[in-house]
């Protein structure tokens, strides 16, 4: 209670003082003191404070009582319904039937999303993630290894719409927005072949024998993974967004995955960075949105909860939550530094100072917190898998960002001069980043 009150107070005062400075800058003759009026508090709450302290809504007793099921009887036999005012009591937001049907002991985590929605992780969801990780065999690879192989393959195998002379009008329209460099669009067939060729090397090489059935399951899983990102169903997804999602299923620590994925979404060219004197990776609000969304897409696709939701609802929950978190990061950055672009150090600071409450689902980048069944799930040696999962972590625990990453921990480091680096150069840059990451745990 003490920590929660201090955290909320600190968040309010930062916003309040930032607004005071803004007002004094516009009106140098202002005699306004630093005393907080109720109007100041109300303005803060209306403009976004309700996302910081949503529990203040429970001061409205009708909202508290609405949490009870209909016709619920109290201990003295009386039925509880509303606050006696006769006003309409809003219904309690309900969880999907697939979640309501399970025993509470089967629920591992419940994470808050935007607009009073929740992401519910069940024990069977953890088992499903374990199955997917085993099928894909990505635990033996770091994010850098997968990105290097994927990016090189995409560069050397342009998608069909870039080579076809008989492209349809609709496809031609879509081609106008095709990304470049890390944001290059890729089709499903190319993506599946790129990842599958990494995890299932050519048959000429010595490797553990794998049945044709298992191999086909691996490809089907990759196709489903791609489809989760193909929101417009046009067989085109930016390769950096796919890699951001894949990082969740790779080996490595949460901090390492975040540092790596963060750099994937900096859409500026190396030339633009040099012109602005900004060599380090940084993201604007739109890029932060794509960064967060890539994780949420994979998390939702792995949870049974999504089975009872329409595709439109799933997409809306993901987009609204990613937008809410990105907006909060940018607002924090503006209030503290008066800049709109956020580097990874700034992001880590935001997370440690309360961001872990707004985006607690980022903890699921640590696979040990997904797979909570029997024993530890370690990265197997190349070509091997092993059973087991770690014990349940504290639901209130979050891993702080301990140190700032070196620039070499990020995917677009000095060895990779720009987004249009050749495949061989991208592989070399990724290898440099991996060696750096081995010596530095990242933030």
C-alpha positions as CSV (number, residue, x, y, z in Angstrom):
1,X,0.0,0.0,0.0
2,X,2.8,2.4,0.9
3,X,4.7,1.7,-2.3
4,X,1.6,2.0,-4.4
5,X,0.7,5.4,-2.9
6,X,4.2,6.8,-3.2
7,X,4.4,5.6,-6.8
8,X,1.1,7.2,-7.8
9,X,2.1,10.4,-6.0
10,X,5.4,10.5,-7.8
11,X,3.8,9.9,-11.2
12,X,1.3,12.8,-10.5
13,X,3.9,15.2,-9.3
14,X,6.2,14.6,-12.3
15,X,3.3,15.4,-14.6
16,X,2.2,18.4,-12.5
17,X,5.6,20.0,-12.4
18,X,6.1,19.5,-16.1
19,X,2.9,21.3,-16.8
20,X,3.9,24.1,-14.4
21,X,7.2,24.6,-16.3
22,X,5.3,24.6,-19.6
23,X,2.9,27.2,-18.4
24,X,5.6,29.4,-16.9
25,X,7.5,29.2,-20.2
26,X,4.5,30.6,-22.0
27,X,3.7,33.2,-19.4
28,X,6.9,34.6,-17.8
29,X,4.8,37.0,-15.5
30,X,2.9,34.1,-13.9
31,X,2.7,34.2,-10.1
32,X,1.4,30.6,-9.8
33,X,2.9,28.7,-6.9
34,X,3.5,25.0,-6.6
35,X,0.4,24.2,-4.5
36,X,-1.8,21.5,-6.0
37,X,-5.5,22.4,-6.3
38,X,-8.2,19.9,-6.8
39,X,-8.7,21.2,-10.3
40,X,-5.1,20.3,-11.0
41,X,-5.6,16.8,-9.8
42,X,-8.9,16.4,-11.7
43,X,-7.2,17.7,-14.9
44,X,-4.4,15.1,-14.5
45,X,-6.8,12.3,-13.8
46,X,-8.9,13.1,-16.9
47,X,-6.0,13.5,-19.2
48,X,-4.5,10.0,-18.4
49,X,-4.2,9.7,-14.6
50,X,-7.0,7.2,-14.7
51,X,-4.6,4.7,-16.3
52,X,-2.2,5.2,-13.4
53,X,-4.7,4.9,-10.6
54,X,-7.8,3.2,-12.0
55,X,-8.6,1.9,-8.5
56,X,-9.9,5.4,-7.6
57,X,-13.0,4.4,-9.6
58,X,-13.9,2.1,-6.7
59,X,-14.8,5.2,-4.7
60,X,-18.1,4.9,-6.7
61,X,-19.7,2.2,-4.6
62,X,-21.9,1.1,-7.5
63,X,-18.8,0.1,-9.5
64,X,-17.6,-1.9,-6.5
65,X,-20.9,-3.7,-6.1
66,X,-21.2,-4.4,-9.8
67,X,-18.3,-6.8,-9.4
68,X,-20.7,-9.2,-7.6
69,X,-22.6,-11.7,-9.7
70,X,-26.3,-11.1,-10.2
71,X,-28.6,-12.0,-7.2
72,X,-25.5,-12.5,-5.0
73,X,-26.6,-12.9,-1.3
74,X,-24.6,-11.4,1.6
75,X,-23.7,-13.3,4.7
76,X,-27.0,-12.3,6.4
77,X,-29.1,-13.6,3.4
78,X,-29.9,-10.2,1.8
79,X,-29.4,-9.8,-1.9
80,X,-26.8,-7.2,-2.9
81,X,-27.7,-5.2,-6.0
82,X,-26.3,-1.7,-6.8
83,X,-26.1,1.2,-4.4
84,X,-29.8,1.6,-3.8
85,X,-29.9,4.7,-5.9
86,X,-31.9,3.1,-8.7
87,X,-29.3,4.1,-11.2
88,X,-28.1,1.7,-13.9
89,X,-25.0,-0.3,-12.6
90,X,-22.6,-1.1,-15.4
91,X,-21.9,-4.8,-15.8
92,X,-18.6,-6.3,-14.8
93,X,-16.3,-6.8,-17.8
94,X,-16.5,-10.6,-18.4
95,X,-13.7,-12.9,-19.4
96,X,-14.0,-15.1,-22.4
97,X,-15.9,-18.4,-21.8
98,X,-12.8,-20.4,-22.4
99,X,-11.2,-18.8,-19.4
100,X,-14.4,-18.8,-17.2
101,X,-14.7,-22.5,-17.7
102,X,-11.4,-23.3,-16.1
103,X,-10.6,-23.8,-12.4
104,X,-8.9,-20.8,-10.8
105,X,-5.9,-23.0,-10.0
106,X,-5.3,-23.3,-13.8
107,X,-4.8,-19.6,-14.1
108,X,-1.1,-18.7,-14.0
109,X,-1.2,-14.9,-14.7
110,X,-3.7,-12.2,-15.4
111,X,-2.2,-9.1,-17.1
112,X,-4.1,-5.8,-17.4
113,X,-4.6,-4.5,-21.0
114,X,-6.1,-1.2,-22.3
115,X,-9.7,-0.4,-21.6
116,X,-10.2,-2.7,-18.7
117,X,-9.4,-5.9,-20.7
118,X,-7.1,-8.7,-19.5
119,X,-4.7,-11.2,-20.9
120,X,-5.1,-14.5,-19.1
121,X,-2.4,-17.1,-19.2
122,X,-3.5,-20.6,-18.3
123,X,-1.4,-23.6,-17.3
124,X,-2.3,-25.3,-20.7
125,X,-1.2,-22.1,-22.5
126,X,2.3,-22.6,-20.9
127,X,2.2,-26.2,-22.1
128,X,1.3,-25.1,-25.6
129,X,4.2,-22.6,-25.6
130,X,6.5,-25.4,-24.5
131,X,5.2,-27.5,-27.5
132,X,5.8,-24.7,-29.9
133,X,9.3,-24.0,-28.6
134,X,10.1,-27.7,-29.0
135,X,8.6,-27.9,-32.5
136,X,10.5,-24.9,-33.8
137,X,13.7,-25.7,-32.0
138,X,14.7,-22.1,-31.5
139,X,15.9,-22.4,-27.9
140,X,19.4,-23.4,-29.2
141,X,19.6,-20.1,-31.1
142,X,20.1,-16.5,-30.0
143,X,18.0,-13.7,-31.4
144,X,21.1,-12.5,-33.3
145,X,21.7,-15.8,-35.0
146,X,18.1,-16.1,-36.2
147,X,18.0,-12.5,-37.4
148,X,21.2,-12.9,-39.3
149,X,20.0,-16.0,-41.1
150,X,16.5,-14.7,-41.7
151,X,17.6,-11.3,-43.0
152,X,20.3,-12.8,-45.3
153,X,17.8,-15.3,-46.7
154,X,15.2,-12.5,-47.4
155,X,17.8,-10.3,-49.0
156,X,18.9,-13.2,-51.3
157,X,15.4,-14.4,-52.1
158,X,13.2,-11.3,-53.0
159,X,9.5,-11.9,-52.5
160,X,7.4,-12.9,-55.6
161,X,5.8,-9.5,-56.1
162,X,9.2,-7.9,-56.7
163,X,10.0,-10.3,-59.6
164,X,6.5,-10.8,-61.1
165,X,5.7,-8.8,-64.3
166,X,2.0,-9.7,-64.1
167,X,1.3,-8.3,-60.7
168,X,-2.3,-7.5,-60.0
169,X,-3.6,-4.0,-59.5
170,X,-4.2,-4.6,-55.8
171,X,-0.8,-6.0,-55.3
172,X,0.7,-3.1,-57.1
173,X,-1.0,-0.7,-54.8
174,X,0.3,-2.6,-51.8
175,X,3.8,-2.6,-53.3
176,X,3.9,1.2,-53.0
177,X,4.2,0.9,-49.3
178,X,6.8,-1.9,-49.3
179,X,9.4,-1.3,-46.6
180,X,13.2,-1.4,-47.0
181,X,16.1,-2.7,-44.9
182,X,14.9,-4.1,-41.6
183,X,11.4,-3.2,-42.5
184,X,11.4,-5.2,-45.8
185,X,8.1,-7.0,-46.4
186,X,8.3,-10.8,-46.7
187,X,5.7,-13.4,-47.9
188,X,4.8,-16.5,-45.9
189,X,6.6,-19.0,-48.1
190,X,9.9,-17.1,-47.9
191,X,9.6,-16.6,-44.2
192,X,8.8,-20.3,-43.5
193,X,11.7,-21.5,-45.7
194,X,14.1,-19.0,-44.1
195,X,13.5,-20.1,-40.6
196,X,13.0,-23.8,-41.4
197,X,16.3,-23.9,-43.2
198,X,18.0,-22.6,-40.1
199,X,16.4,-25.0,-37.6
200,X,16.4,-28.0,-40.0
201,X,19.8,-27.8,-41.9
202,X,20.2,-29.6,-45.2
203,X,19.9,-33.3,-45.2
204,X,23.5,-33.6,-46.4
205,X,24.7,-32.4,-43.0
206,X,24.9,-34.7,-40.0
207,X,22.0,-33.9,-37.6
208,X,19.6,-35.7,-35.4
209,X,17.1,-37.7,-37.5
210,X,13.8,-36.0,-37.6
211,X,10.6,-37.6,-39.0
212,X,8.8,-36.1,-42.0
213,X,5.8,-35.6,-39.8
214,X,7.7,-33.5,-37.2
215,X,9.3,-31.5,-40.0
216,X,5.9,-30.7,-41.5
217,X,4.5,-29.7,-38.0
218,X,7.4,-27.3,-37.7
219,X,6.5,-25.6,-41.0
220,X,2.8,-25.5,-40.2
221,X,3.6,-23.8,-36.9
222,X,5.7,-21.2,-38.8
223,X,2.8,-20.6,-41.2
224,X,0.4,-20.1,-38.3
225,X,3.0,-17.7,-36.7
226,X,3.1,-15.7,-39.9
227,X,-0.7,-15.6,-40.3
228,X,-0.9,-14.1,-36.8
229,X,1.1,-11.0,-38.0
230,X,-0.7,-10.8,-41.4
231,X,-3.5,-8.7,-40.0
232,X,-4.7,-7.5,-43.4
233,X,-4.4,-11.0,-45.0
234,X,-2.3,-9.8,-47.9
235,X,0.6,-12.4,-47.5
236,X,3.0,-9.6,-46.6
237,X,4.6,-8.7,-43.2
238,X,7.6,-6.6,-42.3
239,X,10.5,-8.9,-41.5
240,X,11.5,-6.9,-38.4
241,X,8.0,-7.4,-36.9
242,X,8.2,-11.1,-37.4
243,X,11.6,-11.2,-35.8
244,X,10.4,-9.2,-32.8
245,X,7.7,-11.8,-32.2
246,X,10.2,-14.7,-32.8
247,X,12.4,-13.3,-30.1
248,X,9.9,-14.5,-27.5
249,X,10.5,-18.1,-28.6
250,X,14.3,-17.9,-28.7
251,X,16.8,-18.7,-26.0
252,X,18.2,-15.9,-23.9
253,X,17.2,-13.5,-21.1
254,X,14.4,-11.1,-21.2
255,X,16.7,-8.1,-21.0
256,X,18.8,-9.4,-23.9
257,X,15.7,-10.0,-26.1
258,X,14.3,-6.5,-25.3
259,X,17.6,-4.8,-26.2
260,X,17.9,-6.8,-29.4
261,X,14.3,-6.3,-30.5
262,X,14.3,-2.6,-29.6
263,X,17.0,-1.9,-32.3
264,X,14.9,-3.8,-35.0
265,X,12.3,-1.0,-35.0
266,X,14.5,2.1,-35.5
267,X,13.4,2.9,-39.0
268,X,15.9,5.7,-39.6
269,X,18.7,5.2,-42.1
270,X,22.4,5.4,-40.9
271,X,22.7,8.6,-43.0
272,X,19.8,10.2,-41.2
273,X,21.2,9.3,-37.8
274,X,24.6,10.8,-38.6
275,X,23.0,14.0,-39.9
276,X,21.1,14.4,-36.6
277,X,24.1,13.3,-34.5
278,X,22.1,10.4,-33.1
279,X,24.2,7.2,-33.6
280,X,22.4,5.2,-30.9
281,X,19.1,3.4,-31.5
282,X,15.9,5.3,-30.6
283,X,12.2,4.9,-31.4
284,X,9.4,7.3,-32.0
285,X,5.8,6.6,-30.8
286,X,4.8,4.7,-34.0
287,X,7.9,2.5,-33.8
288,X,7.3,1.9,-30.1
289,X,3.8,0.8,-31.0
290,X,5.1,-1.8,-33.5
291,X,7.7,-2.9,-31.0
292,X,5.1,-3.6,-28.3
293,X,2.6,-5.0,-30.8
294,X,5.0,-7.7,-32.0
295,X,5.2,-9.2,-28.5
296,X,1.5,-9.0,-27.9
297,X,0.6,-10.7,-31.1
298,X,2.6,-13.8,-30.1
299,X,1.3,-13.8,-26.6
300,X,-2.3,-13.7,-27.7
301,X,-1.8,-16.3,-30.3
302,X,-0.4,-18.6,-27.6
303,X,-3.4,-18.1,-25.2
304,X,-6.6,-20.1,-25.2
305,X,-8.4,-16.8,-24.4
306,X,-8.1,-15.8,-28.1
307,X,-10.2,-18.8,-29.2
308,X,-13.4,-17.2,-27.9
309,X,-12.6,-13.8,-29.4
310,X,-13.2,-12.6,-32.9
311,X,-10.2,-11.7,-35.0
312,X,-11.4,-8.1,-34.8
313,X,-11.5,-8.2,-31.0
314,X,-8.0,-9.7,-30.7
315,X,-6.6,-7.2,-33.1
316,X,-8.3,-4.3,-31.2
317,X,-7.1,-5.5,-27.8
318,X,-3.6,-5.8,-29.1
319,X,-3.6,-2.4,-30.9
320,X,-5.2,-0.5,-28.1
321,X,-2.8,-1.9,-25.5
322,X,0.3,-1.3,-27.6
323,X,-0.8,2.2,-28.3
324,X,-1.5,2.9,-24.6
325,X,1.9,1.7,-23.6
326,X,3.8,3.5,-26.4
327,X,1.9,6.7,-25.5
328,X,2.9,6.3,-21.8
329,X,6.6,5.9,-22.7
330,X,6.6,8.9,-25.0
331,X,4.7,11.0,-22.4
332,X,7.3,10.0,-19.8
333,X,10.1,10.9,-22.2
334,X,8.7,14.3,-23.0
335,X,8.0,15.2,-19.4
336,X,11.5,14.2,-18.3
337,X,13.7,15.2,-21.3
338,X,11.5,17.2,-23.7
339,X,12.3,14.9,-26.6
340,X,10.1,12.6,-28.6
341,X,12.5,9.8,-29.5
342,X,13.2,7.2,-26.8
343,X,16.5,5.3,-26.6
344,X,16.9,2.0,-24.8
345,X,18.3,3.6,-21.7
346,X,15.2,5.9,-21.5
347,X,13.0,2.9,-22.0
348,X,14.7,0.9,-19.2
349,X,14.3,3.9,-16.9
350,X,10.6,4.2,-17.7
351,X,10.2,0.4,-17.1
352,X,11.9,0.5,-13.7
353,X,10.0,3.6,-12.5
354,X,6.6,2.1,-13.0
355,X,6.4,0.8,-16.6
356,X,6.4,-2.7,-15.3
357,X,3.0,-2.0,-13.9
358,X,1.7,-0.7,-17.2
359,X,3.2,-3.5,-19.4
360,X,3.8,-6.4,-16.9
361,X,3.3,-8.9,-19.8
362,X,6.8,-8.0,-21.0
363,X,8.0,-10.4,-18.3
364,X,6.8,-13.2,-20.5
365,X,9.8,-12.6,-22.7
366,X,11.5,-14.8,-20.1
367,X,10.4,-18.2,-21.2
368,X,10.9,-19.6,-17.7
369,X,7.8,-17.6,-16.7
370,X,5.7,-19.1,-19.4
371,X,6.6,-22.7,-18.8
372,X,5.7,-23.5,-15.2
373,X,5.2,-27.2,-15.0
374,X,7.9,-29.5,-13.8
375,X,11.5,-28.3,-14.0
376,X,13.8,-25.9,-15.8
377,X,13.6,-25.5,-19.5
378,X,17.1,-24.8,-20.7
379,X,18.4,-24.2,-24.1
380,X,19.3,-27.6,-25.5
381,X,22.4,-28.3,-27.4
382,X,22.2,-28.0,-31.1
383,X,19.6,-30.5,-32.4
384,X,18.4,-31.6,-29.0
385,X,15.4,-30.9,-26.8
386,X,14.7,-31.7,-23.2
387,X,11.6,-31.9,-21.1
388,X,10.8,-29.9,-18.0
389,X,9.9,-26.4,-16.9
390,X,10.8,-24.0,-14.1
391,X,9.0,-23.4,-10.9
392,X,6.4,-20.7,-10.6
393,X,7.9,-17.2,-10.2
394,X,6.4,-14.6,-7.9
395,X,3.6,-12.9,-9.8
396,X,4.6,-9.5,-8.3
397,X,8.3,-9.9,-9.3
398,X,9.8,-8.1,-12.3
399,X,13.3,-8.1,-13.4
400,X,14.8,-4.6,-13.4
401,X,16.9,-3.3,-16.2
402,X,20.3,-3.6,-14.5
403,X,22.7,-2.0,-16.9
404,X,22.5,-0.1,-20.2
405,X,23.3,-2.2,-23.2
406,X,26.4,-1.4,-25.3
407,X,25.5,-0.3,-28.8
408,X,26.8,-3.7,-29.9
409,X,24.0,-5.4,-28.1
410,X,21.5,-4.0,-30.6
411,X,20.9,-5.5,-34.0
412,X,21.8,-2.4,-36.0
413,X,25.3,-1.7,-34.5
414,X,28.3,0.0,-36.0
415,X,29.3,-3.2,-37.9
416,X,26.0,-3.0,-39.8
417,X,26.3,0.5,-41.4
418,X,22.8,0.7,-42.7
419,X,19.6,-1.2,-43.3
420,X,20.6,-2.1,-46.8
421,X,23.7,-4.1,-45.7
422,X,24.3,-7.2,-47.7
423,X,23.4,-10.5,-46.2
424,X,27.0,-11.5,-45.4
425,X,27.6,-8.1,-43.7
426,X,24.3,-8.6,-41.7
427,X,25.5,-12.0,-40.5
428,X,28.9,-10.5,-39.5
429,X,27.2,-7.7,-37.6
430,X,24.9,-10.1,-35.8
431,X,27.9,-12.2,-34.8
432,X,29.6,-9.1,-33.3
433,X,26.5,-8.3,-31.4
434,X,26.3,-11.8,-30.1
435,X,29.8,-11.8,-28.7
436,X,29.2,-8.4,-27.1
437,X,26.0,-9.8,-25.5
438,X,27.9,-12.7,-24.1
439,X,30.1,-10.3,-22.1
440,X,27.3,-7.9,-21.1
441,X,23.9,-9.0,-19.9
442,X,22.3,-5.9,-21.3
443,X,19.9,-3.7,-19.5
